[in-house]
Amino acid sequence: MKRKVLGVAIFAAVAMWRPSALARAAGGVIEINQAVVNAAGGFPYKISTAGSYRLSGNLIASGIADGIDVNAADVTIDLNGFAISGPSFGTGISSGANNEVTVENGTVVGFGTGVALSANSIVRGVRADSNTGAGIVVTNNSMVEGCTANSNGAVGGIQCNGSNCTISGNTANSNGTPGAGGSGIECIGSYCTISGNTTNFNGGIGIECATEGCVISGNTANSQTTGSGIFCKGSACLITGNTVLNNGVNGIAAIDGTTGYGGNVLNGNGANASGGTSLGHNLCGGTVC
């Protein structure tokens, strides 16, 4: 009898020790891996509670589903150096209309859209490559920092689909198709700050502000085959301290004279500057302009 009771106690202890499919790491961080996703019913993996989540292995999505759907605000997803790979459909990580989501430190590759977050969100240190639509899309008051968005489809590399975004220190190369569009970095709204980025060989425009009041500074925008390096399509942009070389149309382009540009280096573009007002000290093909 004692032996039987002891056996039951040991079994219970082992059952309590065995990690569940949904592992909660130190500090309350919830870990996600392929086994967790499968145990939860497969893709898309749904996050419905605010908090911190962390990948503990690569995720490979199948079918036409998203990778991770965030159905709550105030969520942080640390990719932890791992990758979420898709089947050319869906979105790698989507927050829908939920605000204040952070995605950082890993790779999202091979979806329709890599990462798509709503307002007041952060994408940091993410590689979003080879998605058939856009690499990274955010909306109002969001930040995209230190990311790579290369070889994505016609929508482009990095896009703020709103206003007041900060887009800094990113690389956006070879997005879109020459002649068919696909900007490296685009702010569809107003008052974005776009600084310290590298945008080369994109199918459309290197860096684009679609409305007004963007500050575009300290970027490299070279060799957009059929588009301009930097283009303010609205008004009252400030374009300073950029290196803009060998773009197929214009180096710097602006719709009207309310946009000012100064301290830029331009060479080998279809036209080094078109529109806007020079604030002086630009270097155009070796001549101050």
C-alpha positions as CSV (number, residue, x, y, z in Angstrom):
1,M,0.0,0.0,0.0
2,K,2.8,2.4,0.9
3,R,4.5,1.6,-2.4
4,K,1.3,2.4,-4.3
5,V,0.8,5.7,-2.5
6,L,4.4,6.6,-3.2
7,G,4.0,5.8,-6.9
8,V,0.9,8.1,-7.1
9,A,2.8,10.9,-5.4
10,I,5.7,10.6,-7.8
11,F,3.4,10.6,-10.8
12,A,1.7,13.7,-9.5
13,A,4.9,15.5,-8.9
14,V,6.1,14.7,-12.4
15,A,2.9,15.9,-13.9
16,M,3.2,19.1,-12.1
17,W,6.8,19.6,-13.2
18,R,6.2,18.8,-16.9
19,P,6.1,22.2,-18.8
20,S,2.8,23.0,-20.4
21,A,2.5,23.8,-24.1
22,L,2.1,27.5,-23.1
23,A,5.3,28.1,-21.1
24,R,5.5,31.2,-18.9
25,A,9.1,32.2,-18.5
26,A,10.6,34.3,-15.7
27,G,9.1,37.7,-15.2
28,G,5.7,36.6,-16.6
29,V,6.8,36.5,-20.3
30,I,4.8,34.0,-22.3
31,E,6.9,31.9,-24.7
32,I,5.7,30.9,-28.2
33,N,7.0,28.2,-30.4
34,Q,5.7,25.8,-33.0
35,A,4.4,23.3,-30.4
36,V,2.5,26.1,-28.6
37,V,0.9,27.2,-31.9
38,N,-0.1,23.7,-32.8
39,A,-1.5,23.1,-29.3
40,A,-3.6,26.3,-29.6
41,G,-5.1,25.1,-32.9
42,G,-2.6,26.3,-35.4
43,F,-2.2,29.5,-37.3
44,P,-2.9,32.3,-36.9
45,Y,-1.7,32.2,-33.3
46,K,-3.9,34.6,-31.4
47,I,-2.8,36.9,-28.6
48,S,-5.8,38.1,-26.7
49,T,-4.3,39.4,-23.5
50,A,-1.9,42.4,-22.9
51,G,1.6,41.5,-21.8
52,S,5.0,40.3,-23.0
53,Y,5.5,37.4,-25.4
54,R,8.7,35.8,-26.6
55,L,9.5,33.3,-29.3
56,S,11.6,30.3,-28.2
57,G,11.9,28.8,-31.6
58,N,11.2,29.5,-35.3
59,L,7.6,29.5,-36.6
60,I,6.7,28.2,-40.0
61,A,3.1,29.1,-41.0
62,S,1.1,27.1,-43.5
63,G,-1.9,27.7,-45.7
64,I,-3.1,31.3,-46.2
65,A,-3.3,32.3,-42.5
66,D,-1.5,35.0,-40.7
67,G,1.4,34.1,-38.4
68,I,0.4,35.9,-35.2
69,D,-2.8,38.0,-34.8
70,V,-2.7,40.4,-31.8
71,N,-6.2,40.9,-30.5
72,A,-5.3,43.2,-27.6
73,A,-3.5,46.5,-27.0
74,D,-0.3,46.9,-24.9
75,V,1.4,43.8,-26.3
76,T,5.2,43.3,-26.7
77,I,6.5,40.5,-28.9
78,D,10.2,39.7,-28.7
79,L,11.1,37.5,-31.6
80,N,14.3,36.7,-29.7
81,G,16.4,36.3,-32.8
82,F,14.0,33.7,-34.3
83,A,12.1,33.9,-37.6
84,I,8.4,33.6,-38.6
85,S,8.2,32.3,-42.2
86,G,5.1,32.4,-44.3
87,P,3.6,30.9,-47.5
88,S,3.4,34.2,-49.4
89,F,-0.1,34.9,-48.0
90,G,-1.5,36.7,-44.9
91,T,0.5,38.9,-42.5
92,G,3.3,37.7,-40.4
93,I,2.3,39.7,-37.4
94,S,-0.9,41.8,-37.4
95,S,-2.4,43.9,-34.7
96,G,-5.6,44.9,-36.5
97,A,-7.0,48.0,-34.8
98,N,-5.2,47.3,-31.5
99,N,-2.8,50.0,-30.6
100,E,0.5,50.2,-28.6
101,V,2.1,47.0,-29.9
102,T,5.8,46.4,-30.0
103,V,7.5,43.9,-32.3
104,E,11.3,43.5,-32.0
105,N,14.5,41.5,-32.5
106,G,13.9,38.9,-35.3
107,T,12.8,38.1,-38.8
108,V,9.4,38.0,-40.6
109,V,9.8,36.6,-44.1
110,G,7.7,35.3,-46.9
111,F,4.2,36.6,-46.1
112,G,1.9,38.9,-48.0
113,T,2.8,41.6,-45.5
114,G,5.6,41.2,-43.0
115,V,4.4,43.3,-40.0
116,A,1.3,45.4,-39.9
117,L,0.6,47.4,-36.7
118,S,-1.8,50.1,-35.7
119,A,-1.2,53.4,-33.9
120,N,1.3,54.2,-31.2
121,S,3.3,51.1,-32.0
122,I,7.0,50.2,-32.3
123,V,8.9,48.0,-34.8
124,R,12.5,47.7,-33.8
125,G,15.4,45.5,-35.0
126,V,13.1,43.5,-37.3
127,R,14.1,42.0,-40.6
128,A,11.1,42.0,-42.9
129,D,12.3,40.6,-46.3
130,S,10.8,38.9,-49.3
131,N,7.1,39.5,-48.5
132,T,4.9,39.8,-51.6
133,G,3.3,43.1,-50.5
134,A,4.9,45.4,-47.9
135,G,7.7,44.7,-45.4
136,I,6.5,46.8,-42.5
137,V,3.4,48.9,-42.2
138,V,2.5,51.1,-39.2
139,T,0.0,53.9,-38.6
140,N,-0.2,57.2,-36.6
141,N,2.4,58.1,-34.0
142,S,4.4,54.9,-34.5
143,M,8.2,54.3,-34.7
144,V,10.2,52.0,-37.0
145,E,13.8,51.8,-36.0
146,G,16.8,49.8,-36.9
147,C,14.9,47.5,-39.3
148,T,15.7,45.9,-42.6
149,A,13.0,45.7,-45.3
150,N,14.5,44.3,-48.5
151,S,13.1,42.6,-51.6
152,N,9.4,43.1,-50.7
153,G,6.7,43.5,-53.3
154,A,4.9,46.4,-55.0
155,V,3.6,48.0,-51.8
156,G,7.2,48.7,-50.7
157,G,9.6,48.4,-47.8
158,I,8.5,50.5,-44.9
159,Q,5.3,52.5,-44.8
160,C,3.6,54.8,-42.3
161,N,0.0,54.6,-43.3
162,G,-0.8,57.7,-41.2
163,S,1.0,60.7,-39.6
164,N,3.6,61.6,-37.0
165,C,5.7,58.6,-37.5
166,T,9.4,58.3,-36.7
167,I,11.4,56.2,-39.2
168,S,15.1,56.0,-38.4
169,G,18.1,53.9,-39.0
170,N,16.5,51.4,-41.3
171,T,17.6,49.8,-44.6
172,A,15.0,49.5,-47.4
173,N,16.5,48.1,-50.6
174,S,15.2,46.4,-53.8
175,N,11.6,46.7,-52.9
176,G,8.9,46.8,-55.6
177,T,9.6,46.4,-59.3
178,P,11.1,49.0,-61.6
179,G,8.3,50.8,-63.5
180,A,5.7,49.2,-61.3
181,G,6.3,51.1,-58.1
182,G,7.2,50.2,-54.6
183,S,8.9,52.8,-52.5
184,G,11.7,52.1,-50.0
185,I,10.2,54.3,-47.3
186,E,6.9,56.1,-47.5
187,C,4.9,58.4,-45.1
188,I,1.4,58.5,-46.5
189,G,0.3,61.1,-43.9
190,S,1.9,64.2,-42.5
191,Y,4.7,65.3,-40.1
192,C,6.8,62.2,-40.3
193,T,10.5,62.3,-39.3
194,I,12.6,60.2,-41.6
195,S,16.3,60.1,-40.7
196,G,19.4,58.1,-41.0
197,N,18.0,55.5,-43.4
198,T,19.4,53.8,-46.5
199,T,17.2,53.2,-49.5
200,N,18.7,51.9,-52.7
201,F,17.5,50.1,-55.9
202,N,13.7,50.4,-55.1
203,G,11.2,50.1,-57.9
204,G,9.6,53.4,-57.2
205,I,10.8,56.3,-54.9
206,G,13.5,56.0,-52.4
207,I,11.9,58.1,-49.6
208,E,8.5,59.7,-50.0
209,C,6.3,62.1,-48.0
210,A,2.8,62.0,-49.5
211,T,1.3,65.1,-47.8
212,E,3.1,67.7,-45.7
213,G,5.6,68.7,-43.1
214,C,8.0,65.8,-43.2
215,V,11.6,66.2,-42.0
216,I,13.8,64.1,-44.2
217,S,17.4,64.2,-43.0
218,G,20.7,62.3,-43.1
219,N,19.5,59.5,-45.4
220,T,21.1,57.8,-48.3
221,A,18.8,57.4,-51.3
222,N,20.7,56.0,-54.3
223,S,19.9,54.2,-57.6
224,Q,16.1,54.0,-57.6
225,T,15.9,52.9,-61.3
226,T,12.7,54.5,-62.4
227,G,11.9,56.9,-59.5
228,S,13.2,59.8,-57.5
229,G,15.6,59.5,-54.6
230,I,13.5,61.8,-52.3
231,F,10.1,63.2,-53.1
232,C,7.8,65.5,-51.1
233,K,4.4,65.1,-52.8
234,G,2.8,67.6,-50.4
235,S,4.1,70.8,-49.0
236,A,6.4,72.3,-46.4
237,C,8.9,69.5,-46.1
238,L,12.5,70.0,-44.9
239,I,15.1,67.9,-46.8
240,T,18.6,68.3,-45.4
241,G,21.9,66.5,-45.2
242,N,21.1,63.6,-47.5
243,T,23.2,61.8,-50.1
244,V,21.2,61.3,-53.3
245,L,22.9,59.7,-56.2
246,N,22.1,58.0,-59.6
247,N,18.4,58.0,-59.4
248,G,16.5,57.5,-62.6
249,V,14.2,60.6,-62.3
250,N,15.1,63.3,-59.8
251,G,17.5,63.3,-56.9
252,I,15.2,65.6,-54.8
253,A,11.7,66.5,-56.0
254,A,9.0,68.7,-54.5
255,I,5.6,69.8,-55.6
256,D,6.0,73.5,-54.7
257,G,8.3,76.1,-53.2
258,T,7.1,75.6,-49.6
259,T,9.5,72.6,-49.4
260,G,13.1,73.6,-48.6
261,Y,16.3,71.6,-49.2
262,G,19.8,72.3,-48.1
263,G,23.1,70.7,-47.3
264,N,22.5,67.7,-49.6
265,V,24.9,65.9,-52.0
266,L,23.4,65.1,-55.4
267,N,25.0,63.6,-58.4
268,G,24.1,61.5,-61.5
269,N,20.3,61.8,-61.1
270,G,17.9,62.4,-64.0
271,A,17.7,66.0,-62.6
272,N,19.4,66.7,-59.3
273,A,16.6,68.9,-57.9
274,S,13.1,69.6,-59.2
275,G,10.8,72.0,-57.5
276,G,11.2,73.2,-53.9
277,T,13.4,76.0,-52.7
278,S,17.1,75.7,-52.2
279,L,18.3,76.8,-48.7
280,G,21.8,76.7,-50.1
281,H,25.0,74.7,-49.6
282,N,23.8,71.7,-51.7
283,L,26.4,70.1,-54.0
284,C,24.9,69.2,-57.4
285,G,27.3,67.3,-59.6
286,G,30.3,68.9,-58.0
287,T,28.8,72.5,-58.1
288,V,27.3,74.3,-55.2
289,C,23.6,74.7,-55.9
